[in-house]
Amino acid sequence: MGAGLHLAVALEAPGWHPTAPGDPARFTPGYWVDLVREAERGLLDLVTFEDDLGPVGRLDSVLVASRVAPLTTHIGLVPTVVSTLTEPFHLSKAIATLDYVSTGRAGVRVRGSFAPDHARHVGRRVFPDVLDDALLADVLDETADYVEVLRRLWDSWEDDAEIRDAATGRFIDRDKLHYADFSGKWFDVKGPSITPRPPQGQPPVAVLSHASRIHELARRSADLVFTTPRSTDELRAIVAEVRGLRHFVDVVVFSDTDRKARAEDAGGLDSDAVVFAGDATRLADLLLEWRDAGAHGFRLRPAQLPDDLVAITSDLVPELQRRGAFRTAYEATTLRGHLGLPRPANRYAA
């Protein structure tokens, strides 16, 4: 993966603590373009865009990423999708399209859902109010099948299937299109896709994993995993469980300790990930300690946008560069390239 650690930011408007002041501009394209350009100025590997089906005001993550893509040049773009209540065929072509629009910088984070209010938005399923082990197992298995369908559809066109032979009137080499032919408990998908194979072959798939059951899903289905340890010892235990994946640790970042204290006073710091407050020197110390414990990189969650994002790009990145721990220029043009992932062979090609 090249020298040094890897950095991502998770963009959630207006930030990752509930008391962050809401900016009406978050419903405009310029807001998101400015944030991603700032992350790209800091040479970050990727940004993720959060999404949810709950009762909050937000824009669609895939559409935001598609709007940002032609206005950036290097940074990876990874929207979040609630896979349980969407169709894999539609998402496969949306992410393939994002990969074309971004010239090879697309990824996707899939997340399952068993929330009753999410299901009611769509109206095709009903979930119980109480989660049990059987339901969790079903959601995880369904998510794994969902990713398998995505990957088969991305491979359903060979790389040179489109021939555009005007002399013979042939647009496609029919022998290089393939049926996905997936049949399972939740999906029966014939395929092929209607979108040619993405520039990366398969855009990287990410999973946010909090526990062993979801670590198993990540091992089965993902290229990239985001985890939420609270200590170095916990991180080492997780590293053993997700070995073989590109592993980023999530950290909520307050660049201002006073602002963190005010958020705590307002009762707004109930976080699934560790919360850091302090200057770039101390944050760099933490990241390098955890890199030495086995993390490949970090997905930093700015507590308030744009302030904490700017602190990451303007203070943390130069501090890591001074220590020889972070790139000083982009070394690849695709998200797979940033992550050190090879372009996969097409499973259907002879």
Secondary structure, DSSP 8 states (H G I E B T S, - for coil): --SS-EEEEEE-SS-SSTTS---GGGGSHHHHHHHHHHHHHTT-SEEEE---SSSS----HHHHHHHHGGG-SSSEEEEEEEGGGS-HHHHHHHHHHHHHHTTS-B-EEEE----HHHHHHH-S----SS--HHHHHHHHHHHHHHHHHHHHHHTTB-TT-EEEETTTTEEE-GGGB----EE-SS-EE----SS---TTSS--EEEEE-SHHHHHHHHHH-SEEEE--SSHHHHHHHHHHSTTSEEEEEEEEES-HHHHHHHHHTT----SSEEEES-HHHHHHHHHHHHHTT--EEEEEESSTTHHHHHIIIIIHHHHHHTT-S-SS---SSHHHHHT------TT--
